Amino acid sequence: MPAPSSFDIKRIIRPNILKLEPYRCARDDYNEGILLDANENSYGPAHQASITQDLNGASSISVQIDGQQLHRYPDPMGRRVKQRVLQLRPSVPSMDNVFLGVGSDEIIDLLVRITCQPGRDAILVTPPTYGMYKVVAAINDVGVVKVPLVVEGERTFQLDVDAVIERATSDDAIKLVWLCSPGNPTGTHLDEADVRRLLESGYRGLVVIDEAYVDFVRPERGESFAKLVAEYPNVFVMQTMSKSFGLAGIRMGIGLGSAELVQFLNNAKAPYSLSTLALDVAHDALSDQGIGNMRQVAASLCAQRDEFLIPQLRALPHVGEIVGSNDANFVMCRFVDGSGRASNEIAKRLYTEMAENRGLVVRYRGGDHGCEGCLRITVGTPDENRAVIDTMRALLNAEP
Ligand SMILES: Cc1ncc(COP(=O)(O)O)c(C=O)c1O
């Protein structure tokens, strides 16, 4: 691995985390045999117990324990799931490079907590971007440096890479640079050359690439940055099962990075954060068949996006442009007034009327940098997409 000589992981991990002696939980040691080590309920899940009373009123309890062993704590490391993550991202060297979190949102928080000293350090974000990075920074009393994306011309929603490198390399307090690719709300896959330039720039912190929507990227636009994990120690790639796998309810985030960094994350996480139910579903979803299904579903959503939603939106009155490069399962649409100017008023009116009176909820993004007049519309089922277009058409026809 060509370690940029400027990167030393010990410099970005907080001193208290470097020194941390992690909690060793019972299931770290043994998970087979007669397990009387973790104060679980040996009878099994109580709600499934059948309780019988004998003639003297004494009760006896029997429980049919199903395959899921829900009375046992889960595997703290989720090893079965990590093994399958390697099938999804074969360029990732080993299970030691995989971290599992309670959704990506937990991983975002953990990364800030293990690297940034409250009241002293900072993160760098590139607006418009996912809102949780700065919320987590605020919760942890960590500064936020903003270097906006390019918002005009051919490179719309790409990194202003010179400015990012300039800021990141000139301020030692910036421990993390957050990139989002494809971006939320931009829907735009970042140029690989820019990401590599940043990784090789001499910046001494960690570059995090949030790829929540990566499975919706058209192959000709690029591929997952997960391959960079085998090349650079200063990159961390985040994915999630909430989007392409359709499993937002199980809360399963995937982090890919150097084994050293993954170890620090493991040391800091709650021991049994991932439930048995979530791990079981994730394990199924990451089987060969599960991954195949995910790819088909993602392709179908992309077809709805490209062949129905985008052309239909373009044909509506007051639609100025579809912004960004549409590499995700949503579309950003800019609404304009009669003279062609981006109109937050029209976007907001449409958004509110649809949500409050038509039972159709999209996201208003007009307040974000470079997103004036924009609504973000998630690609739905064919029926849902038709409903959104019909409703918008009726409402926009009534606009002056
Ligand atoms: C860019 C981005 N990252 C992370 C998340 C959160 O993912 P998870 O459901 O895994 O917490 C979202 C959710 O909308 C997102 O848009």
The ligand as an SDF file (V2000), in Angstrom:
LIG
                    3D

 16 16  0  0  0  0  0  0  0  0999 V2000
  -25.3240   10.5520    1.9450 C   0  0  0  0  0  0  0  0  0  0  0  0
  -25.9780    9.7870    3.0220 C   0  0  0  0  0  0  0  0  0  0  0  0
  -25.2290    9.1810    3.9420 N   0  0  0  0  0  0  0  0  0  0  0  0
  -25.7730    8.4630    4.9290 C   0  0  0  0  0  0  0  0  0  0  0  0
  -27.1500    8.3550    5.0480 C   0  0  0  0  0  0  0  0  0  0  0  0
  -27.7130    7.5850    6.2110 C   0  0  0  0  0  0  0  0  0  0  0  0
  -27.6290    6.2430    5.9580 O   0  0  0  0  0  0  0  0  0  0  0  0
  -28.0820    5.1640    7.0350 P   0  0  0  0  0  0  0  0  0  0  0  0
  -29.5120    4.8800    6.7910 O   0  0  0  0  0  0  0  0  0  0  0  0
  -27.1930    4.0020    6.7400 O   0  0  0  0  0  0  0  0  0  0  0  0
  -27.8270    5.7420    8.3940 O   0  0  0  0  0  0  0  0  0  0  0  0
  -27.9760    8.9600    4.1300 C   0  0  0  0  0  0  0  0  0  0  0  0
  -29.4460    8.8600    4.2460 C   0  0  0  0  0  0  0  0  0  0  0  0
  -30.2230    9.5030    3.6280 O   0  0  0  0  0  0  0  0  0  0  0  0
  -27.3760    9.6990    3.0870 C   0  0  0  0  0  0  0  0  0  0  0  0
  -28.1150   10.3480    2.1760 O   0  0  0  0  0  0  0  0  0  0  0  0
  1  2  1  0
  2  3  1  0
  2 15  2  0
  3  4  2  0
  4  5  1  0
  5  6  1  0
  5 12  2  0
  6  7  1  0
  7  8  1  0
  8  9  2  0
  8 10  1  0
  8 11  1  0
 12 13  1  0
 12 15  1  0
 13 14  2  0
 15 16  1  0
M  END
$$$$
